[in-house]
């Protein structure tokens, strides 16, 4: 059985992941605004919304 401290940290981490999922569109828009000036001719912005979702899955705590 995990300790109370571990359980609380898991809850906190899951809350952060859920927030990232809920706001993935806004996060992606902000990242695009930040990064788009650095694109070179012919380069295309990757799907940052998908990236945000995938990055959140990396931190899921179960």
Backbone as JSON Lines, residues from 0, in Angstrom:
{"i":0,"aa":"X","n":[0.85,-1.19,0.0],"ca":[0.0,0.0,0.0],"c":[0.89,1.24,0.0]}
{"i":1,"aa":"X","n":[0.66,2.16,-0.95],"ca":[1.49,3.36,-0.99],"c":[1.23,4.27,0.22]}
{"i":2,"aa":"X","n":[2.24,5.0,0.56],"ca":[2.09,5.93,1.69],"c":[1.19,7.09,1.3]}
{"i":3,"aa":"X","n":[0.75,7.82,2.28],"ca":[-0.12,8.97,2.04],"c":[0.6,10.0,1.17]}
{"i":4,"aa":"X","n":[1.89,10.2,1.38],"ca":[2.66,11.16,0.61],"c":[2.71,10.76,-0.87]}
{"i":5,"aa":"X","n":[2.94,9.47,-1.12],"ca":[2.98,8.97,-2.5],"c":[1.62,9.14,-3.16]}
{"i":6,"aa":"X","n":[0.56,8.81,-2.45],"ca":[-0.79,8.95,-2.98],"c":[-1.1,10.4,-3.33]}
{"i":7,"aa":"X","n":[-0.73,11.32,-2.46],"ca":[-0.96,12.73,-2.72],"c":[-0.17,13.22,-3.94]}
{"i":8,"aa":"X","n":[1.04,12.75,-4.09],"ca":[1.85,13.13,-5.26],"c":[1.24,12.58,-6.54]}
{"i":9,"aa":"X","n":[0.71,11.36,-6.49],"ca":[0.06,10.79,-7.66],"c":[-1.18,11.6,-8.04]}
{"i":10,"aa":"X","n":[-1.95,11.99,-7.07],"ca":[-3.14,12.81,-7.32],"c":[-2.74,14.14,-7.95]}
{"i":11,"aa":"X","n":[-1.7,14.75,-7.42],"ca":[-1.23,16.02,-7.95],"c":[-0.74,15.87,-9.4]}
{"i":12,"aa":"X","n":[0.03,14.83,-9.67],"ca":[0.53,14.59,-11.02],"c":[-0.62,14.34,-11.98]}
{"i":13,"aa":"X","n":[-1.59,13.56,-11.56],"ca":[-2.75,13.29,-12.41],"c":[-3.55,14.55,-12.68]}
{"i":14,"aa":"X","n":[-3.6,15.45,-11.73],"ca":[-4.29,16.72,-11.92],"c":[-3.58,17.58,-12.97]}
{"i":15,"aa":"X","n":[-2.27,17.59,-12.94],"ca":[-1.5,18.35,-13.93],"c":[-1.71,17.75,-15.32]}
{"i":16,"aa":"X","n":[-1.69,16.43,-15.43],"ca":[-1.9,15.77,-16.71],"c":[-3.3,16.09,-17.24]}
{"i":17,"aa":"X","n":[-4.3,16.02,-16.39],"ca":[-5.68,16.33,-16.8],"c":[-5.81,17.77,-17.27]}
{"i":18,"aa":"X","n":[-5.14,18.67,-16.59],"ca":[-5.17,20.07,-17.0],"c":[-4.53,20.26,-18.37]}
{"i":19,"aa":"X","n":[-3.43,19.57,-18.6],"ca":[-2.78,19.63,-19.91],"c":[-3.68,19.1,-21.01]}
{"i":20,"aa":"X","n":[-4.37,18.02,-20.74],"ca":[-5.31,17.45,-21.71],"c":[-6.45,18.44,-21.99]}
{"i":21,"aa":"X","n":[-6.98,19.02,-20.93],"ca":[-8.11,19.93,-21.08],"c":[-7.74,21.2,-21.85]}
{"i":22,"aa":"X","n":[-6.5,21.62,-21.73],"ca":[-6.07,22.88,-22.34],"c":[-5.08,22.69,-23.48]}
{"i":23,"aa":"X","n":[-5.05,21.49,-24.06],"ca":[-4.08,21.18,-25.12],"c":[-4.17,22.15,-26.29]}
{"i":24,"aa":"X","n":[-5.37,22.54,-26.67],"ca":[-5.53,23.48,-27.78],"c":[-4.89,24.83,-27.5]}
{"i":25,"aa":"X","n":[-5.11,25.33,-26.32],"ca":[-4.53,26.63,-25.95],"c":[-3.01,26.53,-25.81]}
{"i":26,"aa":"X","n":[-2.54,25.44,-25.22],"ca":[-1.09,25.22,-25.09],"c":[-0.46,25.2,-26.47]}
{"i":27,"aa":"X","n":[-1.09,24.44,-27.4],"ca":[-0.57,24.34,-28.77],"c":[-0.54,25.7,-29.45]}
{"i":28,"aa":"X","n":[-1.58,26.49,-29.27],"ca":[-1.63,27.82,-29.9],"c":[-0.51,28.72,-29.38]}
{"i":29,"aa":"X","n":[-0.27,28.67,-28.09],"ca":[0.8,29.48,-27.5],"c":[2.17,29.02,-27.99]}
{"i":30,"aa":"X","n":[2.36,27.7,-28.07],"ca":[3.63,27.17,-28.57],"c":[3.85,27.55,-30.03]}
{"i":31,"aa":"X","n":[2.78,27.48,-30.83],"ca":[2.89,27.87,-32.24],"c":[3.27,29.33,-32.38]}
{"i":32,"aa":"X","n":[2.66,30.2,-31.58],"ca":[2.99,31.62,-31.63],"c":[4.45,31.85,-31.23]}
{"i":33,"aa":"X","n":[4.92,31.09,-30.26],"ca":[6.29,31.22,-29.78],"c":[7.3,30.7,-30.81]}
{"i":34,"aa":"X","n":[6.98,29.58,-31.45],"ca":[7.94,28.9,-32.32],"c":[7.85,29.28,-33.8]}
{"i":35,"aa":"X","n":[6.71,29.74,-34.27],"ca":[6.53,30.01,-35.7],"c":[7.54,31.01,-36.28]}
{"i":36,"aa":"X","n":[7.98,32.02,-35.53],"ca":[8.98,32.92,-36.12],"c":[10.32,32.24,-36.43]}
{"i":37,"aa":"X","n":[10.53,31.05,-35.9],"ca":[11.8,30.36,-36.08],"c":[11.76,29.32,-37.2]}
{"i":38,"aa":"X","n":[10.59,29.18,-37.84],"ca":[10.5,28.25,-38.96],"c":[11.29,28.79,-40.15]}
{"i":39,"aa":"X","n":[11.98,27.91,-40.82],"ca":[12.71,28.29,-42.03],"c":[11.8,28.08,-43.23]}
{"i":40,"aa":"X","n":[12.17,28.7,-44.34],"ca":[11.39,28.59,-45.57],"c":[11.17,27.12,-45.91]}
{"i":41,"aa":"X","n":[9.92,26.78,-46.16],"ca":[9.55,25.41,-46.53],"c":[9.25,24.51,-45.34]}
{"i":42,"aa":"X","n":[9.54,24.95,-44.14],"ca":[9.24,24.15,-42.95],"c":[7.79,24.34,-42.54]}
{"i":43,"aa":"X","n":[7.23,23.31,-41.96],"ca":[5.84,23.34,-41.53],"c":[5.78,23.05,-40.03]}
{"i":44,"aa":"X","n":[4.92,23.76,-39.34],"ca":[4.75,23.55,-37.91],"c":[4.16,22.16,-37.66]}
{"i":45,"aa":"X","n":[4.76,21.37,-36.78],"ca":[4.18,20.06,-36.45],"c":[2.88,20.23,-35.67]}
{"i":46,"aa":"X","n":[2.15,19.15,-35.52],"ca":[0.89,19.16,-34.78],"c":[1.2,19.24,-33.29]}
{"i":47,"aa":"X","n":[1.21,20.45,-32.75],"ca":[1.59,20.65,-31.36],"c":[0.5,20.23,-30.39]}
{"i":48,"aa":"X","n":[-0.74,20.2,-30.84],"ca":[-1.8,19.7,-29.97],"c":[-1.59,18.21,-29.7]}
{"i":49,"aa":"X","n":[-1.27,17.47,-30.75],"ca":[-0.97,16.05,-30.58],"c":[0.25,15.87,-29.67]}
{"i":50,"aa":"X","n":[1.26,16.68,-29.9],"ca":[2.47,16.61,-29.07],"c":[2.11,16.83,-27.59]}
{"i":51,"aa":"X","n":[1.26,17.79,-27.32],"ca":[0.85,18.08,-25.94],"c":[0.17,16.88,-25.31]}
{"i":52,"aa":"X","n":[-0.71,16.23,-26.06],"ca":[-1.4,15.04,-25.55],"c":[-0.4,13.91,-25.28]}
{"i":53,"aa":"X","n":[0.51,13.68,-26.2],"ca":[1.49,12.6,-26.04],"c":[2.42,12.89,-24.86]}
{"i":54,"aa":"X","n":[2.86,14.13,-24.73],"ca":[3.74,14.5,-23.62],"c":[3.03,14.29,-22.28]}
{"i":55,"aa":"X","n":[1.75,14.57,-22.23],"ca":[0.98,14.34,-21.01],"c":[0.89,12.87,-20.64]}
{"i":56,"aa":"X","n":[0.77,12.03,-21.65],"ca":[0.69,10.59,-21.39],"c":[1.99,10.06,-20.76]}
{"i":57,"aa":"X","n":[3.09,10.68,-21.09],"ca":[4.37,10.26,-20.54],"c":[4.41,10.44,-19.02]}
{"i":58,"aa":"X","n":[3.61,11.34,-18.5],"ca":[3.63,11.65,-17.06],"c":[2.45,11.07,-16.32]}
{"i":59,"aa":"X","n":[1.63,10.27,-17.0],"ca":[0.48,9.68,-16.32],"c":[0.95,8.79,-15.18]}
{"i":60,"aa":"X","n":[0.27,8.91,-14.08],"ca":[0.61,8.11,-12.9],"c":[-0.6,7.24,-12.6]}
{"i":61,"aa":"X","n":[-0.39,5.98,-12.48],"ca":[-1.52,5.09,-12.26],"c":[-1.29,4.23,-11.15]}
